[in-house]
Amino acid sequence: MKAPTGQSSNARAPSGQTTTAKDSTSGGAAKATSGSSSKKPSMATVQQATTNFAKDANTVSASLNQLPDETSANSIKSLATTAFNAESDEDAQRAVLAVAAAAAAAGSAGSSSNTKIVQNTPTVLEGLKAIMQKPTAVTVKSNVATIQNSRNPNILPSITQLSNLALKAVGSTMTQQKFPATG
């Protein structure tokens, strides 16, 4: 289910930032903005955020799975850039889901998943940035391993858990996929 174009929900982003869950098919957006309000996002907003989060996670995984086989500097840089942009967008989706889970008092499970994503995302972004800056097989090998060691056990299962808790919090079916490890 798609969030209606222009729909927004005034929700407090845990990081204190203004974040946007973009509807990639219609250009609509659902905002989680910092402020004193902690209103739970709508079902449509949460469903769109989970869809976008899954798309971003799958994009990063596809790039990480392809990078070790690439030899062209241009291809390596392109894949790393695609993954970096998708990983960066994940934070907007995570913020919407964290607000929904927190508003529904999802408890420590939601908080733990959110924390794992927040704590491990910089490792992924730093590794991808290093690959973008020096697109060689050696840089790919060392950074992809570091990224996978952080992402596979921490971020991927946490995306599923946080998404499902947020979906449940807004009365939707918990349908987020389980993301397979890369590598």
The 8 nearest C-alpha neighbors of each residue, nearest first, counted from 0:
[[1, 46, 43, 2, 47, 50, 44, 42],
 [0, 2, 47, 3, 43, 22, 46, 44],
 [3, 1, 43, 44, 47, 4, 22, 6],
 [2, 4, 6, 1, 5, 27, 43, 28],
 [27, 5, 3, 6, 2, 28, 25, 26],
 [4, 6, 27, 28, 3, 7, 29, 2],
 [7, 5, 29, 3, 4, 28, 2, 8],
 [8, 6, 29, 30, 5, 9, 28, 31],
 [7, 9, 40, 30, 10, 31, 29, 6],
 [10, 8, 31, 32, 38, 7, 36, 30],
 [11, 9, 31, 37, 38, 32, 8, 36],
 [10, 12, 33, 37, 32, 34, 31, 36],
 [11, 13, 15, 33, 94, 14, 31, 32],
 [14, 12, 15, 11, 94, 98, 97, 16],
 [13, 15, 16, 12, 94, 33, 11, 17],
 [16, 14, 33, 12, 13, 17, 11, 32],
 [17, 15, 14, 33, 12, 18, 32, 13],
 [16, 18, 32, 33, 31, 12, 15, 19],
 [19, 17, 91, 31, 30, 16, 32, 94],
 [18, 20, 30, 91, 29, 21, 31, 28],
 [21, 19, 29, 92, 91, 48, 28, 30],
 [22, 20, 28, 23, 19, 27, 29, 26],
 [21, 23, 27, 26, 24, 28, 25, 47],
 [22, 24, 26, 21, 25, 51, 27, 28],
 [23, 25, 22, 26, 27, 1, 21, 4],
 [26, 24, 27, 22, 23, 4, 3, 1],
 [25, 27, 22, 23, 24, 28, 21, 4],
 [28, 4, 26, 5, 22, 25, 21, 3],
 [29, 27, 21, 5, 22, 20, 19, 4],
 [28, 30, 7, 20, 6, 19, 44, 8],
 [31, 29, 19, 7, 18, 8, 32, 20],
 [30, 32, 10, 18, 12, 9, 95, 11],
 [33, 31, 17, 11, 10, 9, 12, 30],
 [32, 34, 11, 15, 12, 17, 16, 10],
 [35, 33, 36, 11, 32, 10, 37, 15],
 [34, 36, 37, 11, 33, 10, 9, 38],
 [35, 37, 34, 38, 10, 11, 9, 33],
 [38, 36, 10, 11, 39, 35, 102, 9],
 [39, 37, 10, 36, 9, 40, 102, 8],
 [38, 40, 99, 102, 37, 10, 98, 41],
 [41, 39, 8, 99, 44, 38, 45, 10],
 [42, 40, 44, 43, 45, 39, 169, 8],
 [41, 43, 45, 169, 44, 46, 40, 171],
 [44, 42, 2, 46, 41, 45, 47, 1],
 [45, 43, 41, 47, 2, 42, 46, 29],
 [44, 46, 48, 42, 47, 43, 49, 96],
 [45, 47, 43, 49, 48, 44, 42, 50],
 [46, 48, 50, 44, 45, 49, 1, 2],
 [47, 49, 92, 45, 51, 50, 46, 20],
 [50, 48, 52, 46, 47, 51, 162, 53],
 [51, 49, 47, 53, 48, 52, 54, 46],
 [50, 52, 54, 48, 53, 49, 47, 55],
 [53, 51, 49, 55, 54, 50, 89, 92],
 [54, 52, 56, 50, 51, 55, 57, 49],
 [53, 55, 51, 57, 52, 56, 58, 50],
 [54, 56, 85, 58, 52, 53, 57, 51],
 [57, 55, 53, 59, 58, 54, 52, 60],
 [56, 58, 60, 54, 59, 55, 53, 61],
 [59, 57, 55, 61, 56, 60, 54, 82],
 [58, 60, 82, 56, 62, 57, 61, 63],
 [61, 59, 57, 63, 62, 58, 181, 64],
 [62, 60, 64, 58, 63, 59, 57, 65],
 [61, 63, 65, 59, 64, 78, 60, 66],
 [64, 62, 60, 66, 65, 61, 59, 143],
 [63, 65, 61, 62, 66, 182, 181, 60],
 [66, 64, 62, 63, 68, 67, 61, 69],
 [65, 67, 63, 69, 68, 64, 62, 75],
 [68, 66, 69, 65, 139, 140, 64, 136],
 [69, 67, 66, 65, 70, 64, 136, 75],
 [70, 68, 66, 67, 71, 75, 74, 65],
 [69, 71, 72, 136, 68, 75, 135, 74],
 [70, 72, 74, 73, 69, 75, 135, 134],
 [71, 73, 75, 134, 74, 76, 135, 70],
 [72, 74, 76, 71, 75, 77, 134, 78],
 [75, 73, 77, 71, 76, 72, 78, 69],
 [74, 76, 72, 78, 77, 73, 134, 69],
 [75, 77, 131, 79, 73, 74, 134, 78],
 [76, 78, 74, 80, 75, 79, 73, 81],
 [79, 77, 81, 75, 62, 80, 76, 74],
 [78, 80, 82, 76, 81, 127, 77, 131],
 [81, 79, 83, 77, 82, 78, 76, 84],
 [80, 82, 78, 84, 79, 83, 77, 85],
 [81, 83, 59, 79, 85, 80, 84, 62],
 [82, 84, 80, 86, 85, 81, 127, 79],
 [83, 85, 87, 81, 82, 86, 80, 88],
 [86, 84, 55, 88, 82, 87, 83, 81],
 [87, 85, 83, 89, 88, 84, 82, 55],
 [86, 88, 84, 85, 89, 83, 90, 124],
 [89, 87, 85, 90, 86, 91, 84, 92],
 [88, 90, 86, 92, 87, 91, 52, 93],
 [91, 89, 93, 88, 92, 87, 94, 86],
 [92, 90, 18, 19, 94, 89, 20, 93],
 [91, 93, 48, 89, 20, 95, 90, 94],
 [94, 92, 90, 96, 91, 95, 97, 89],
 [93, 95, 97, 91, 12, 92, 96, 90],
 [96, 94, 98, 92, 93, 97, 31, 99],
 [97, 95, 99, 93, 165, 98, 94, 100],
 [96, 98, 94, 100, 99, 95, 101, 93],
 [97, 99, 101, 95, 96, 100, 102, 94],
 [100, 98, 96, 39, 165, 102, 97, 101],
 [99, 101, 165, 97, 105, 103, 98, 102],
 [102, 100, 104, 98, 103, 99, 105, 97],
 [103, 101, 99, 104, 39, 100, 98, 37],
 [102, 104, 100, 168, 101, 105, 99, 39],
 [103, 105, 101, 106, 102, 100, 168, 109],
 [106, 104, 100, 103, 109, 101, 164, 108],
 [107, 105, 104, 108, 109, 110, 101, 100],
 [106, 108, 110, 109, 111, 105, 112, 104],
 [109, 107, 111, 110, 106, 112, 105, 160],
 [110, 108, 112, 111, 107, 161, 105, 106],
 [109, 111, 107, 113, 108, 112, 114, 106],
 [112, 110, 114, 108, 113, 109, 107, 115],
 [113, 111, 157, 115, 109, 114, 110, 161],
 [112, 114, 110, 116, 111, 115, 109, 117],
 [115, 113, 117, 111, 116, 112, 118, 110],
 [116, 114, 118, 112, 117, 113, 153, 119],
 [115, 117, 154, 113, 119, 114, 118, 120],
 [118, 116, 114, 115, 120, 119, 113, 121],
 [117, 119, 115, 116, 120, 114, 121, 122],
 [120, 118, 116, 122, 121, 117, 115, 149],
 [119, 121, 123, 122, 117, 116, 118, 124],
 [122, 120, 124, 123, 119, 125, 118, 117],
 [123, 121, 125, 120, 124, 119, 126, 146],
 [122, 124, 146, 120, 126, 121, 125, 127],
 [123, 125, 121, 127, 126, 122, 128, 83],
 [126, 124, 128, 122, 127, 123, 121, 129],
 [127, 125, 142, 129, 123, 128, 124, 122],
 [126, 128, 130, 124, 129, 79, 125, 83],
 [127, 129, 131, 125, 130, 126, 124, 132],
 [130, 128, 126, 132, 127, 131, 133, 125],
 [129, 131, 134, 127, 133, 128, 132, 138],
 [132, 130, 76, 128, 129, 134, 133, 79],
 [131, 133, 129, 130, 128, 134, 76, 127],
 [132, 134, 130, 131, 135, 129, 138, 76],
 [135, 133, 130, 72, 76, 131, 75, 132],
 [136, 134, 138, 137, 133, 72, 139, 130],
 [135, 137, 139, 138, 140, 70, 134, 67],
 [138, 136, 140, 139, 135, 141, 134, 142],
 [139, 137, 135, 141, 140, 136, 130, 142],
 [140, 138, 136, 142, 137, 143, 141, 130],
 [141, 139, 137, 138, 143, 142, 136, 144],
 [142, 140, 144, 138, 139, 143, 137, 145],
 [141, 143, 145, 126, 139, 144, 140, 138],
 [142, 144, 146, 145, 140, 139, 141, 147],
 [143, 145, 147, 142, 146, 141, 148, 140],
 [146, 144, 142, 148, 143, 147, 141, 149],
 [147, 145, 143, 123, 149, 144, 148, 150],
 [146, 148, 150, 144, 149, 151, 145, 143],
 [149, 147, 145, 146, 150, 151, 144, 152],
 [150, 148, 147, 146, 151, 119, 153, 152],
 [149, 151, 154, 147, 153, 146, 152, 148],
 [150, 152, 180, 147, 155, 153, 149, 148],
 [153, 151, 150, 154, 149, 155, 156, 148],
 [154, 152, 150, 151, 115, 155, 149, 157],
 [153, 155, 150, 116, 157, 156, 158, 151],
 [154, 156, 158, 157, 151, 178, 153, 150],
 [157, 155, 159, 158, 154, 153, 160, 152],
 [156, 158, 112, 160, 154, 159, 155, 161],
 [159, 157, 155, 161, 156, 160, 162, 154],
 [158, 160, 162, 156, 157, 175, 161, 177],
 [159, 161, 157, 163, 162, 158, 164, 156],
 [162, 160, 164, 158, 109, 163, 159, 112],
 [163, 161, 165, 159, 160, 164, 49, 158],
 [162, 164, 173, 166, 160, 165, 161, 175],
 [165, 163, 167, 161, 166, 162, 100, 168],
 [164, 166, 100, 168, 99, 162, 96, 167],
 [167, 165, 171, 163, 168, 164, 169, 173],
 [166, 168, 170, 164, 171, 165, 169, 173],
 [169, 167, 165, 103, 166, 170, 100, 164],
 [170, 168, 42, 167, 166, 171, 165, 41],
 [171, 169, 167, 168, 166, 172, 42, 165],
 [172, 170, 166, 167, 169, 173, 42, 168],
 [171, 173, 174, 167, 166, 170, 163, 175],
 [172, 174, 163, 166, 167, 175, 171, 164],
 [173, 175, 172, 176, 163, 166, 162, 171],
 [176, 174, 159, 163, 173, 162, 177, 49],
 [175, 177, 178, 174, 159, 53, 158, 163],
 [178, 176, 159, 179, 175, 156, 155, 158],
 [177, 179, 155, 176, 180, 156, 159, 57],
 [180, 178, 177, 181, 155, 151, 60, 156],
 [179, 181, 151, 178, 182, 155, 147, 152],
 [182, 180, 60, 64, 179, 147, 63, 151],
 [181, 64, 180, 147, 63, 144, 143, 60]]
